[in-house]
Amino acid sequence: MFFPEGAVRVHVYGQPVDMRKSFDGLYALTRHALGCDPLSGELFVFINRRGTQMKVLYWDRTGFCVWAKRLEEGRFVSNWAHIATRQMDWTGLKLLLEGIEPARYKRRYKRPETALKPA
């Protein structure tokens, strides 16, 4: 699906979400927790507690769609204390998916690697 640049509103849910939720669970979060209309055509972004998985719910005139992305390395969210429910534009979502936090201009957080000591 093609989204015109700047014409799509994106809502990021500012609390961790159980990634076992699918269409109905994400619909309920959008309706009740975010207070938005899921049928509006806007994108609704949900991230798991560890910050390694993201789901995006949207309505495309014929039904709901869910995009999912799981990171093999790094995190979408480095600290949940600094995350709040907010709106962003399509470009901000693309940057988030690529691992760039627009406010910080840094690559996504990676856990420090632990050095294995030979026995």
C-alpha positions as CSV (number, residue, x, y, z in Angstrom):
1,M,0.0,0.0,0.0
2,F,1.3,3.5,-0.9
3,F,1.0,6.3,1.7
4,P,1.6,9.8,0.5
5,E,4.4,11.6,2.4
6,G,3.1,13.7,5.2
7,A,-0.6,12.8,4.6
8,V,-0.7,9.9,7.1
9,R,-0.9,10.5,10.8
10,V,0.8,8.0,13.1
11,H,-0.1,7.4,16.7
12,V,2.5,5.7,18.9
13,Y,1.1,4.0,22.1
14,G,3.4,5.0,25.0
15,Q,3.2,1.8,27.0
16,P,4.5,-1.7,26.4
17,V,2.0,-4.1,24.7
18,D,1.7,-7.8,24.7
19,M,2.6,-8.9,21.2
20,R,0.2,-11.8,21.3
21,K,-2.5,-9.3,20.5
22,S,-3.7,-9.2,17.0
23,F,-6.5,-7.4,15.1
24,D,-9.1,-7.4,17.9
25,G,-6.8,-6.7,20.8
26,L,-5.0,-3.8,19.0
27,Y,-8.4,-2.5,17.9
28,A,-9.5,-2.4,21.5
29,L,-6.3,-0.6,22.6
30,T,-6.7,1.9,19.8
31,R,-10.4,2.6,20.7
32,H,-10.1,2.7,24.5
33,A,-6.5,3.4,25.5
34,L,-5.7,5.9,22.7
35,G,-9.2,7.2,22.3
36,C,-8.9,7.2,18.5
37,D,-11.1,5.8,15.7
38,P,-9.4,2.7,14.3
39,L,-11.4,3.1,11.0
40,S,-9.9,6.6,10.4
41,G,-7.1,5.3,8.1
42,E,-4.4,6.5,10.5
43,L,-1.6,4.2,11.6
44,F,-1.4,3.0,15.2
45,V,2.0,1.7,16.5
46,F,2.5,-0.7,19.4
47,I,5.8,-1.8,20.8
48,N,6.5,-4.7,23.2
49,R,8.1,-4.4,26.7
50,R,11.6,-5.3,25.6
51,G,11.4,-2.9,22.7
52,T,12.3,-5.5,20.1
53,Q,8.9,-6.0,18.4
54,M,6.5,-3.5,16.8
55,K,3.1,-3.9,15.3
56,V,1.2,-1.3,13.2
57,L,-2.6,-1.5,12.9
58,Y,-4.4,0.4,10.1
59,W,-7.7,0.3,8.2
60,D,-7.4,0.3,4.4
61,R,-11.1,0.6,3.4
62,T,-11.7,-3.1,3.1
63,G,-10.4,-4.4,6.4
64,F,-7.7,-4.1,9.1
65,C,-4.1,-4.7,8.3
66,V,-1.3,-5.5,10.8
67,W,2.4,-4.9,10.0
68,A,4.9,-6.6,12.3
69,K,8.6,-6.1,12.7
70,R,10.9,-8.0,15.0
71,L,14.5,-6.9,15.5
72,E,17.3,-9.4,15.6
73,E,19.6,-6.8,17.2
74,G,18.9,-3.6,19.0
75,R,15.7,-2.0,20.3
76,F,13.1,0.4,19.1
77,V,12.8,1.8,22.6
78,S,15.8,2.3,24.9
79,N,14.0,3.5,28.0
80,W,10.2,3.3,28.6
81,A,10.4,6.1,31.1
82,H,11.1,8.6,28.3
83,I,8.3,7.3,26.0
84,A,4.8,8.8,25.9
85,T,1.8,8.3,23.8
86,R,2.2,10.8,20.9
87,Q,1.6,11.5,17.3
88,M,4.2,11.6,14.6
89,D,4.3,11.8,10.8
90,W,5.1,9.1,8.3
91,T,8.7,10.2,8.1
92,G,9.1,9.8,11.9
93,L,7.7,6.3,11.7
94,K,10.2,5.4,8.9
95,L,13.0,6.8,11.0
96,L,11.8,4.7,14.0
97,L,11.7,1.6,11.8
98,E,15.2,2.2,10.6
99,G,16.4,2.7,14.2
100,I,16.9,6.5,14.3
101,E,15.4,8.4,17.1
102,P,14.7,11.8,15.5
103,A,15.1,13.8,18.8
104,R,18.6,12.3,19.4
105,Y,20.0,11.7,15.9
106,K,21.5,8.4,17.1
107,R,21.2,4.8,16.0
108,R,18.9,2.5,18.0
109,Y,20.1,1.3,21.4
110,K,22.1,-1.9,21.6
111,R,22.7,-3.9,24.7
112,P,26.4,-3.9,25.6
113,E,28.0,-7.2,24.7
114,T,29.3,-9.3,27.5
115,A,32.8,-10.6,27.0
116,L,33.1,-14.3,27.5
117,K,36.1,-15.2,29.6
118,P,37.8,-18.5,28.6
119,A,37.7,-21.1,31.3
